[in-house]
Amino acid sequence: MFKKFLASSLALLAAASFAAVDINKATPADLDSIKGIGPSTSTKILDARKTSPFKDWADLIQRVPGIGDKRAAKLSSEGLTVNGDAFKPSDKPAAEKKASDKKPAAAK
């Protein structure tokens, strides 16, 4: 009986350690628990979040200096989410989307 209890407890603990951390709800300690986020980055994230919650990964990349596509992908693989969503490489900052949506002017 004790072995089953111990095994169940360890399984629960292991599952909890791999739980996703949502950037809009995370405490500084939660953010620091993500491999690749240190005190400096967590401070930048929390400062940007004071303005408004992050809408998506593109919003995070646009508003937090030092986080680009590569780093976002790494942080996502470590368990960071934005509104429960993992990073998808097609997520681009809004400014890039707007620029890519414009059609080039025809040559005269």
MODELLER restraints for C-alpha pairs under 7 A, 6 or more apart:
rsr = mdl.restraints
at = mdl.atoms
rsr.add(forms.Gaussian(group=physical.xy_distance, feature=features.Distance(at['CA:18:A'], at['CA:79:A']), mean=6.99, stdev=0.5))
rsr.add(forms.Gaussian(group=physical.xy_distance, feature=features.Distance(at['CA:19:A'], at['CA:79:A']), mean=6.80, stdev=0.5))
rsr.add(forms.Gaussian(group=physical.xy_distance, feature=features.Distance(at['CA:20:A'], at['CA:79:A']), mean=4.58, stdev=0.5))
rsr.add(forms.Gaussian(group=physical.xy_distance, feature=features.Distance(at['CA:20:A'], at['CA:80:A']), mean=5.79, stdev=0.5))
rsr.add(forms.Gaussian(group=physical.xy_distance, feature=features.Distance(at['CA:20:A'], at['CA:81:A']), mean=6.51, stdev=0.5))
rsr.add(forms.Gaussian(group=physical.xy_distance, feature=features.Distance(at['CA:21:A'], at['CA:30:A']), mean=6.78, stdev=0.5))
rsr.add(forms.Gaussian(group=physical.xy_distance, feature=features.Distance(at['CA:21:A'], at['CA:79:A']), mean=5.97, stdev=0.5))
rsr.add(forms.Gaussian(group=physical.xy_distance, feature=features.Distance(at['CA:21:A'], at['CA:80:A']), mean=4.94, stdev=0.5))
rsr.add(forms.Gaussian(group=physical.xy_distance, feature=features.Distance(at['CA:21:A'], at['CA:81:A']), mean=5.95, stdev=0.5))
rsr.add(forms.Gaussian(group=physical.xy_distance, feature=features.Distance(at['CA:22:A'], at['CA:80:A']), mean=5.99, stdev=0.5))
rsr.add(forms.Gaussian(group=physical.xy_distance, feature=features.Distance(at['CA:22:A'], at['CA:81:A']), mean=4.72, stdev=0.5))
rsr.add(forms.Gaussian(group=physical.xy_distance, feature=features.Distance(at['CA:22:A'], at['CA:82:A']), mean=5.52, stdev=0.5))
rsr.add(forms.Gaussian(group=physical.xy_distance, feature=features.Distance(at['CA:22:A'], at['CA:83:A']), mean=6.17, stdev=0.5))
rsr.add(forms.Gaussian(group=physical.xy_distance, feature=features.Distance(at['CA:22:A'], at['CA:84:A']), mean=6.06, stdev=0.5))
rsr.add(forms.Gaussian(group=physical.xy_distance, feature=features.Distance(at['CA:23:A'], at['CA:80:A']), mean=6.67, stdev=0.5))
rsr.add(forms.Gaussian(group=physical.xy_distance, feature=features.Distance(at['CA:23:A'], at['CA:81:A']), mean=6.06, stdev=0.5))
rsr.add(forms.Gaussian(group=physical.xy_distance, feature=features.Distance(at['CA:23:A'], at['CA:82:A']), mean=5.52, stdev=0.5))
rsr.add(forms.Gaussian(group=physical.xy_distance, feature=features.Distance(at['CA:24:A'], at['CA:53:A']), mean=5.74, stdev=0.5))
rsr.add(forms.Gaussian(group=physical.xy_distance, feature=features.Distance(at['CA:24:A'], at['CA:54:A']), mean=6.49, stdev=0.5))
rsr.add(forms.Gaussian(group=physical.xy_distance, feature=features.Distance(at['CA:24:A'], at['CA:82:A']), mean=6.78, stdev=0.5))
rsr.add(forms.Gaussian(group=physical.xy_distance, feature=features.Distance(at['CA:24:A'], at['CA:83:A']), mean=6.91, stdev=0.5))
rsr.add(forms.Gaussian(group=physical.xy_distance, feature=features.Distance(at['CA:28:A'], at['CA:42:A']), mean=6.19, stdev=0.5))
rsr.add(forms.Gaussian(group=physical.xy_distance, feature=features.Distance(at['CA:31:A'], at['CA:37:A']), mean=6.44, stdev=0.5))
rsr.add(forms.Gaussian(group=physical.xy_distance, feature=features.Distance(at['CA:31:A'], at['CA:42:A']), mean=5.94, stdev=0.5))
rsr.add(forms.Gaussian(group=physical.xy_distance, feature=features.Distance(at['CA:32:A'], at['CA:38:A']), mean=5.38, stdev=0.5))
rsr.add(forms.Gaussian(group=physical.xy_distance, feature=features.Distance(at['CA:32:A'], at['CA:39:A']), mean=6.52, stdev=0.5))
rsr.add(forms.Gaussian(group=physical.xy_distance, feature=features.Distance(at['CA:32:A'], at['CA:42:A']), mean=6.66, stdev=0.5))
rsr.add(forms.Gaussian(group=physical.xy_distance, feature=features.Distance(at['CA:34:A'], at['CA:78:A']), mean=6.15, stdev=0.5))
rsr.add(forms.Gaussian(group=physical.xy_distance, feature=features.Distance(at['CA:34:A'], at['CA:79:A']), mean=6.89, stdev=0.5))
rsr.add(forms.Gaussian(group=physical.xy_distance, feature=features.Distance(at['CA:35:A'], at['CA:78:A']), mean=6.29, stdev=0.5))
rsr.add(forms.Gaussian(group=physical.xy_distance, feature=features.Distance(at['CA:36:A'], at['CA:75:A']), mean=6.55, stdev=0.5))
rsr.add(forms.Gaussian(group=physical.xy_distance, feature=features.Distance(at['CA:44:A'], at['CA:64:A']), mean=6.34, stdev=0.5))
rsr.add(forms.Gaussian(group=physical.xy_distance, feature=features.Distance(at['CA:45:A'], at['CA:64:A']), mean=6.22, stdev=0.5))
rsr.add(forms.Gaussian(group=physical.xy_distance, feature=features.Distance(at['CA:48:A'], at['CA:63:A']), mean=6.57, stdev=0.5))
rsr.add(forms.Gaussian(group=physical.xy_distance, feature=features.Distance(at['CA:48:A'], at['CA:64:A']), mean=6.69, stdev=0.5))
rsr.add(forms.Gaussian(group=physical.xy_distance, feature=features.Distance(at['CA:54:A'], at['CA:60:A']), mean=5.88, stdev=0.5))
rsr.add(forms.Gaussian(group=physical.xy_distance, feature=features.Distance(at['CA:54:A'], at['CA:82:A']), mean=6.93, stdev=0.5))
rsr.add(forms.Gaussian(group=physical.xy_distance, feature=features.Distance(at['CA:56:A'], at['CA:82:A']), mean=5.66, stdev=0.5))
rsr.add(forms.Gaussian(group=physical.xy_distance, feature=features.Distance(at['CA:56:A'], at['CA:83:A']), mean=6.93, stdev=0.5))
rsr.add(forms.Gaussian(group=physical.xy_distance, feature=features.Distance(at['CA:57:A'], at['CA:82:A']), mean=6.17, stdev=0.5))
rsr.add(forms.Gaussian(group=physical.xy_distance, feature=features.Distance(at['CA:57:A'], at['CA:87:A']), mean=6.31, stdev=0.5))
rsr.add(forms.Gaussian(group=physical.xy_distance, feature=features.Distance(at['CA:57:A'], at['CA:91:A']), mean=6.43, stdev=0.5))
rsr.add(forms.Gaussian(group=physical.xy_distance, feature=features.Distance(at['CA:58:A'], at['CA:91:A']), mean=5.59, stdev=0.5))
rsr.add(forms.Gaussian(group=physical.xy_distance, feature=features.Distance(at['CA:58:A'], at['CA:92:A']), mean=5.03, stdev=0.5))
rsr.add(forms.Gaussian(group=physical.xy_distance, feature=features.Distance(at['CA:58:A'], at['CA:93:A']), mean=4.06, stdev=0.5))
rsr.add(forms.Gaussian(group=physical.xy_distance, feature=features.Distance(at['CA:58:A'], at['CA:94:A']), mean=6.38, stdev=0.5))
rsr.add(forms.Gaussian(group=physical.xy_distance, feature=features.Distance(at['CA:59:A'], at['CA:93:A']), mean=6.04, stdev=0.5))
rsr.add(forms.Gaussian(group=physical.xy_distance, feature=features.Distance(at['CA:61:A'], at['CA:67:A']), mean=5.41, stdev=0.5))
rsr.add(forms.Gaussian(group=physical.xy_distance, feature=features.Distance(at['CA:61:A'], at['CA:68:A']), mean=5.55, stdev=0.5))
rsr.add(forms.Gaussian(group=physical.xy_distance, feature=features.Distance(at['CA:61:A'], at['CA:93:A']), mean=6.33, stdev=0.5))
rsr.add(forms.Gaussian(group=physical.xy_distance, feature=features.Distance(at['CA:62:A'], at['CA:93:A']), mean=5.55, stdev=0.5))
rsr.add(forms.Gaussian(group=physical.xy_distance, feature=features.Distance(at['CA:69:A'], at['CA:89:A']), mean=6.85, stdev=0.5))
rsr.add(forms.Gaussian(group=physical.xy_distance, feature=features.Distance(at['CA:72:A'], at['CA:87:A']), mean=6.58, stdev=0.5))
rsr.add(forms.Gaussian(group=physical.xy_distance, feature=features.Distance(at['CA:73:A'], at['CA:87:A']), mean=5.78, stdev=0.5))
rsr.add(forms.Gaussian(group=physical.xy_distance, feature=features.Distance(at['CA:76:A'], at['CA:86:A']), mean=5.60, stdev=0.5))
rsr.add(forms.Gaussian(group=physical.xy_distance, feature=features.Distance(at['CA:76:A'], at['CA:87:A']), mean=5.68, stdev=0.5))
